[in-house]
Amino acid sequence: MSDTSEHIVIVGAGAASLMAARALARAGKRVTILEARDRCGGRIHPLPASEFGYAADGGAEFVHGEAPVTRGLAREAGLSVRTIGGTQWSFDGKAFSRESPRDAYHEKLHAAVKELTDDLTVADFLRRHFAGPEYARLRHAVERMVEGYDAADPERASTLALRDEWMNDGHATQGRIDGGYGRLIDFLAAECRKSGAAIHLGAVVVAIEESGGKVVVRCAGGEEQICDRVILTVPLPLLREIALPAAARTKAAAADDIGFGSVIKLLLRFKRPWWREREELADMLFLLSDETIPVWWTRQDQHHVLTGWFGGPRTAELSHLDPQGLIDAGLDSLAAIFNRPREDIARGLVAAAAANWAHDPFARGAYSWATPQTRAAQEILARADGSVLFSGEALYRGRDMGTVEAALASGVETAGLILQG
Ligand SMILES: Cc1cc2nc3c(=O)[nH]c(=O)nc-3n(C[C@H](O)[C@H](O)[C@H](O)COP(=O)(O)OP(=O)(O)OC[C@H]3O[C@@H](n4cnc5c(N)ncnc54)[C@H](O)[C@@H]3O)c2cc1C
């Protein structure tokens, strides 16, 4: 029989937390979730449908690849995952093209990556195998993918961890949940409450202390919870801001070997889909460029929204910009790419939102990525020893860390470790 007297506090109410909480509460544990924000979901952040015409995703948006836990949960919630079609275009400053600049060296890149036995950073990999001037475009394309897609630093990112992504050229099936990721969170939060878990919003945890065989969790506002075990699901940078007992602090130090990247995401809703007026771009899904906001994608439905994306260490160069400054930078980039007056583009704008996730006080970035030392760090962090456990997307040892799937799967794993123990 389960121990109904065990009280587990979970810090954070994102995907990992809610998934763990549901399993633990269902198994009869007393579960209290302490969430700093005034909402659940964390890095899943629906924007007002009144502004965008649908619950636009200001944070996570795509379901990458197989994502079995996400798809299973969506089925349970009665939500469908719609596969996304469309083509990828590049703009090189002069012209649009459908070809990836990597095409010419495809085979060579695949062969070099396949032969790898020991891990090394992406930058070292490129220096070792593709140093010559003839590979300049290939290096640029690889770096752009590592920075833009994985939000990672090529000087620290693991080549082995990115191998699968490269082998299918980052083109695994992508989908979107109908109604957005927020509906998955609404479903999970309702399930947690139904199973008896308490969710306290606006509770910023600042310290965790061990005292007389119990654990005391303290919040900034003075709230205090006494429990048997704590699961910390906060994004990695936030671990440094919470005072921890000595053993947990030592364990948390392993997080230094896991990368954590930044992303700037902006959504621009227009009166009409003017970018489709160029016939060749009618089925454009992604558009890659070297502009300030380099990556753009469309929705190909009745919502005329362009989403701009900039990821990786170079986002620091825009850290002085507030949301309006980011929107302006986005409009400038679109004007340059499409060779249209900026004012024309701006005039058609209906709604806009922008976030530099590095500025978000409860995320301090977007998501994690692997260095060659990350697998070892994850082994340490994921151990269910002691009274403080760690969970969340960064602890996922499967293929796509840094995703919603990773967070959900990590929550399942952490709950499983507690219930087995
Ligand atoms: C812009 C952006 C785009 C993304 N796009 C995708 C995508 O397309 N597909 C995909 O799969 N993934 C995407 N991701 C990644 C995905 O959102 C995350 O991997 C996932 O949501 C993380 O879930 P989590 O539960 O681990 O952490 P979180 O969702 O961050 O949950 C942790 C919670 O802890 C709370 N917290 C922090 N500090 C404290 C504190 N001191 N006290 C109490 N609570 C605290 C936070 O508020 C948060 O709610 C994206 C992320 C971002 C930022």
Ligand as a Chemical Component Dictionary entry (heavy atoms), coordinates in Angstrom:
data_LIG
# 
_chem_comp.id                   LIG 
_chem_comp.type                 NON-POLYMER 
_chem_comp.pdbx_formal_charge   0 
_chem_comp.three_letter_code    LIG 
# 
loop_
_chem_comp_atom.comp_id 
_chem_comp_atom.atom_id 
_chem_comp_atom.alt_atom_id 
_chem_comp_atom.type_symbol 
_chem_comp_atom.charge 
_chem_comp_atom.model_Cartn_x 
_chem_comp_atom.model_Cartn_y 
_chem_comp_atom.model_Cartn_z 
_chem_comp_atom.pdbx_ordinal 
LIG C1  C1  C 0 10.478 30.322 -26.644 1  
LIG C2  C2  C 0 10.481 28.839 -26.426 2  
LIG C3  C3  C 0 10.105 27.994 -27.444 3  
LIG C4  C4  C 0 10.093 26.624 -27.251 4  
LIG N1  N1  N 0 9.678  25.835 -28.270 5  
LIG C5  C5  C 0 9.498  24.518 -28.041 6  
LIG C6  C6  C 0 8.852  23.716 -29.022 7  
LIG O1  O1  O 0 8.450  24.195 -30.085 8  
LIG N2  N2  N 0 8.693  22.387 -28.736 9  
LIG C7  C7  C 0 9.100  21.837 -27.559 10 
LIG O2  O2  O 0 8.890  20.636 -27.363 11 
LIG N3  N3  N 0 9.704  22.588 -26.616 12 
LIG C8  C8  C 0 9.888  23.916 -26.816 13 
LIG N4  N4  N 0 10.434 24.691 -25.848 14 
LIG C9  C9  C 0 10.949 24.047 -24.627 15 
LIG C10 C10 C 0 9.835  23.669 -23.652 16 
LIG O3  O3  O 0 8.982  24.770 -23.467 17 
LIG C11 C11 C 0 10.455 23.265 -22.321 18 
LIG O4  O4  O 0 11.440 22.263 -22.528 19 
LIG C12 C12 C 0 9.418  22.696 -21.329 20 
LIG O5  O5  O 0 8.213  23.417 -21.354 21 
LIG C13 C13 C 0 10.054 22.722 -19.948 22 
LIG O6  O6  O 0 9.171  22.203 -18.976 23 
LIG P1  P1  P 0 9.692  22.045 -17.492 24 
LIG O7  O7  O 0 8.542  21.544 -16.691 25 
LIG O8  O8  O 0 10.965 21.287 -17.454 26 
LIG O9  O9  O 0 10.092 23.547 -17.024 27 
LIG P2  P2  P 0 9.197  24.861 -16.922 28 
LIG O10 O10 O 0 8.090  24.851 -17.893 29 
LIG O11 O11 O 0 10.127 26.012 -16.953 30 
LIG O12 O12 O 0 8.555  24.752 -15.468 31 
LIG C14 C14 C 0 9.266  25.130 -14.310 32 
LIG C15 C15 C 0 8.399  26.038 -13.470 33 
LIG O13 O13 O 0 9.161  26.468 -12.330 34 
LIG C16 C16 C 0 8.729  27.773 -12.004 35 
LIG N5  N5  N 0 9.718  28.410 -11.126 36 
LIG C17 C17 C 0 10.919 28.923 -11.448 37 
LIG N6  N6  N 0 11.550 29.384 -10.340 38 
LIG C18 C18 C 0 10.712 29.150 -9.314  39 
LIG C19 C19 C 0 10.789 29.400 -7.913  40 
LIG N7  N7  N 0 11.863 29.966 -7.343  41 
LIG N8  N8  N 0 9.742  29.043 -7.127  42 
LIG C20 C20 C 0 8.636  28.450 -7.662  43 
LIG N9  N9  N 0 8.527  28.187 -8.983  44 
LIG C21 C21 C 0 9.543  28.519 -9.788  45 
LIG C22 C22 C 0 8.589  28.439 -13.356 46 
LIG O14 O14 O 0 7.759  29.579 -13.277 47 
LIG C23 C23 C 0 7.974  27.318 -14.200 48 
LIG O15 O15 O 0 6.561  27.393 -14.225 49 
LIG C24 C24 C 0 10.461 26.070 -25.996 50 
LIG C25 C25 C 0 10.831 26.925 -24.957 51 
LIG C26 C26 C 0 10.839 28.286 -25.160 52 
LIG C27 C27 C 0 11.215 29.199 -24.022 53 
# 
loop_
_chem_comp_bond.comp_id 
_chem_comp_bond.atom_id_1 
_chem_comp_bond.atom_id_2 
_chem_comp_bond.value_order 
_chem_comp_bond.pdbx_ordinal 
LIG C1  C2  SING 1  
LIG C2  C3  SING 2  
LIG C2  C26 DOUB 3  
LIG C3  C4  DOUB 4  
LIG C4  N1  SING 5  
LIG C4  C24 SING 6  
LIG N1  C5  DOUB 7  
LIG C5  C6  SING 8  
LIG C5  C8  SING 9  
LIG C6  O1  DOUB 10 
LIG C6  N2  SING 11 
LIG N2  C7  SING 12 
LIG C7  O2  DOUB 13 
LIG C7  N3  SING 14 
LIG N3  C8  DOUB 15 
LIG C8  N4  SING 16 
LIG N4  C9  SING 17 
LIG N4  C24 SING 18 
LIG C9  C10 SING 19 
LIG C10 O3  SING 20 
LIG C10 C11 SING 21 
LIG C11 O4  SING 22 
LIG C11 C12 SING 23 
LIG C12 O5  SING 24 
LIG C12 C13 SING 25 
LIG C13 O6  SING 26 
LIG O6  P1  SING 27 
LIG P1  O7  DOUB 28 
LIG P1  O8  SING 29 
LIG P1  O9  SING 30 
LIG O9  P2  SING 31 
LIG P2  O10 DOUB 32 
LIG P2  O11 SING 33 
LIG P2  O12 SING 34 
LIG O12 C14 SING 35 
LIG C14 C15 SING 36 
LIG C15 O13 SING 37 
LIG C15 C23 SING 38 
LIG O13 C16 SING 39 
LIG C16 N5  SING 40 
LIG C16 C22 SING 41 
LIG N5  C17 SING 42 
LIG N5  C21 SING 43 
LIG C17 N6  DOUB 44 
LIG N6  C18 SING 45 
LIG C18 C19 SING 46 
LIG C18 C21 DOUB 47 
LIG C19 N7  SING 48 
LIG C19 N8  DOUB 49 
LIG N8  C20 SING 50 
LIG C20 N9  DOUB 51 
LIG N9  C21 SING 52 
LIG C22 O14 SING 53 
LIG C22 C23 SING 54 
LIG C23 O15 SING 55 
LIG C24 C25 DOUB 56 
LIG C25 C26 SING 57 
LIG C26 C27 SING 58 
# 
